[in-house]
Amino acid sequence: MKHNKTIFICIVALLFMVLATAIPPERYSGPGDRFIPTNGKFNKILHSLNATSLWNCTPKASMVVECRVYTEGELNGTLSFFKSLPHDSIVLYAGEGGSFNVILTEEKGFKEKLPKTCKPINQKATAITVSQTERKKLMEKLRALGELETVIKNPAEKAIVQERIIELEYALGIRGRENVCNITSVDVNILYPPKKSNVPLMVALWMGAGLAGLIGIVLVRRGRLRRVDYIPFVVFLTLSLFFLGVYTHYTFKERSEERGIKELTALNKTNATISPSPYFLAVYGALEWESDAKKFETLVKRFNLSVRVEIVGESILAEGTLPLNDLEAFKETTRTVGFYVGTWLNDTENYDEQIRKLERINRIIMAHLADISPESREVLSEIIEENRKAVQMLRAGKNLVFIQILVDSSHSPSPSDYHHISKVLSSLGALVGVSYLVASEDKRNR
């Protein structure tokens, strides 16, 4: 009778393991895949612009619209709105969504007509635009430099002034406007609800398998059965503890990592001044536990670095400037706390060239100030002062190092990884369990 109970418990444990393998890694109940080809309106507008795609021209403005849809009904309503507009191909994937482009020739009323599921999150002019005040200043500089060019006899000096004139023309949009299209490009992002993980359900099933193994051990002990009868239940319990151990380890690690990320982002100084510098040093590290964040914090505070911190994908990026005299000590401390000193760049040659160029044009302007009109003389005097300040900044930057610290967060197992682990463990458990059941049946037949 006791033996029959152990067989039943063995079957229950096997059932738990099979179910843990049978369930998919994730579940999803949102909208499914969709494909809608590019409509004729979109191609017609491009054809009128002599373009084959939006890459062939620069829209006068761009906009990003984000749509969050959770059901098929919401998706149908959202797509019915955009299908009436000039759009390129719409490709959406279950559990993810997708992006597509819409062309607007008239932006008026577009935002008001958007479905409730959508909202504009970013809008900007993509063609070169400047304020009226700034445009006036740039035009004054352009006229003054143009007058300066007419009085210069030296061809080399004339070429230097012409280069500055061309830069101003680009800033004003006088040059480079050939590819500007009189349209607004809308980047529509349709976001589906994310898939939900079935890992907690796998954990519950493996706990059931482990509990069945523990009950089996107790039954074997109470029934005073053979030692060999312990084997399947010890295996079930061991496999269960292994799966639960992996899950617990990474869950604890993720929480520790989250606390570490909070500590790192707390170091962010929004008013941190990052001066231009010809020197660049990249430092790399990994964030797996909260203690790794302490190392990062030690590095920043040891050198009194004022840094801007932001999360970029799965990494934390910190940027700041360090006195050049502290560079070697910084590198040594970096290695001590477990970070890797990576890319080192020295761009002093380019910085020296910029300084020489600014000082050269100042000398040219000062040599010809007496030959130009008072109005242009005043504007060019302002240019001289601007260039002097730029030179001071560049020279100061040569005593600094631009530091970039990139900290990668660890990669925890995905639901698919847990499913694979469950699959392997279940195979081992099934091999042992079925062998036990077959041996028990042979014994009863005999």
Protein Blocks (a to p, Z undefined) as FASTA:
>chain_A
ZZmmmmmmmmmmmmmmmmmmmpcfbdcfbdcdddddddfklmmmmmmnopabfklpccfb
dcddddddfbfklmmmmmmmmmmpccddddddehkbpadddddfbfghklmmpcfkbccf
bdcdfbdcddfklmmmmmmmmmmmmmmmmmpmblklmmmmmmmmmmmmmmnomgoplmpc
cbddddddddddddddfklmmmmmmmmmmmmmmmmmmmmmmnopafklmmmmmmmmmmmm
mmmmmmmmmmmmmmmmmmmmmmmmmmpcfkbccdddfbdcddddddfbfklmmmmmmmmm
mnopacddddehjaccddddddfklmmmmmmmmmmnopacfbdddfklmmmmmmmmmmmm
mmmmmmmmmmpcfklmmmmmmmmmmmmmmmmmmmmmmmpccddddddddddddfklmmmm
mmmmmmmmmmmmmmmmmmmmmmmmZZ
